[in-house]
Amino acid sequence: MLEDLPAGGTMRLVNKGVDAALIVRPAHVEAALRAAKRCGVRGVSTAVLEAADPPDLITLEYFCALTGKLTFSDQTLLEVHVVPSSVRTLAAKGPTEKDFSDAVMALQRPREE
């Protein structure tokens, strides 16, 4: 179950989820919500977070601890966030629903050693 977020964060939680988090730019929120629904059908509960400027470390830390898996809508957005090395991250290949859901699902696979 997803607990209340800590106070002070500036990212907008658009969709609650506990298995993975999808961090997107405001223009990509609708595609991300559709992607979260696609992932849900496949058994992956996906949080959708609308990125804030500057990056919101409080909310990011919460979802790093909760899910350990963060998908970003693009490489630039990934690069501006400081993410612990223990957290799996991936940037989507493009800004579409399919790109987002493919990236979230890719992080669900076991790591290749």
DAWO-V57891 format. One record per pair of residues at least 4 apart in sequence whose ideal C-beta (glycine too) atoms are under 7 Angstrom apart, sorted by the first residue. I is the first residue (numbers start at 1). J is the second residue. Records with the same first field share a line. If there is no record, write none. Layout:
I: J + J
This chain:
2: 16 + 18
5: 9 + 13 + 59 + 62
6: 58 + 62
8: 58
9: 56 + 58 + 59
10: 52 + 56
11: 49 + 50 + 51 + 52 + 56 + 59
12: 50
13: 47 + 49
14: 29 + 33 + 48 + 49 + 50
15: 33 + 36 + 46 + 47 + 48
16: 47
17: 21 + 36 + 45 + 46 + 47
18: 45 + 66 + 67
19: 44 + 45 + 46 + 67
20: 44 + 46 + 67 + 69 + 71 + 104 + 107
21: 47 + 49 + 63 + 67 + 70
22: 32 + 35 + 36 + 46 + 47 + 48 + 71 + 100 + 104
23: 49 + 51 + 70 + 72 + 73 + 77
24: 28 + 29 + 32 + 48 + 50 + 51 + 73
25: 51 + 73 + 77
26: 50
28: 32 + 73 + 95
29: 33 + 48 + 50
30: 34
31: 35 + 95 + 96 + 97 + 100
32: 36 + 48 + 100
33: 37 + 48
34: 38 + 97
35: 39 + 97 + 100 + 101 + 104
36: 40 + 46 + 48
37: 41
38: 42 + 97 + 101
39: 44 + 46 + 101 + 104 + 105
40: 44 + 45 + 46
42: 105
44: 104 + 105 + 108
46: 104
47: 63
49: 59 + 63
51: 77
52: 56
55: 60 + 80 + 81
56: 60
57: 61
58: 62
59: 63
60: 64 + 81
61: 65
62: 66
63: 67 + 70
64: 68 + 70 + 83 + 84 + 87
68: 87 + 88
69: 88 + 107
70: 83 + 87 + 89
71: 90 + 92 + 100 + 103 + 104 + 107
72: 77 + 78 + 89 + 91 + 92
73: 77 + 92 + 95 + 100
74: 91 + 92
75: 79 + 91
76: 80
78: 89 + 91
83: 87 + 89
88: 107
90: 103 + 106 + 107
92: 99 + 100 + 103
93: 99
94: 99
95: 99
96: 100
97: 101
98: 102
99: 103
100: 104
101: 105
102: 106
103: 107
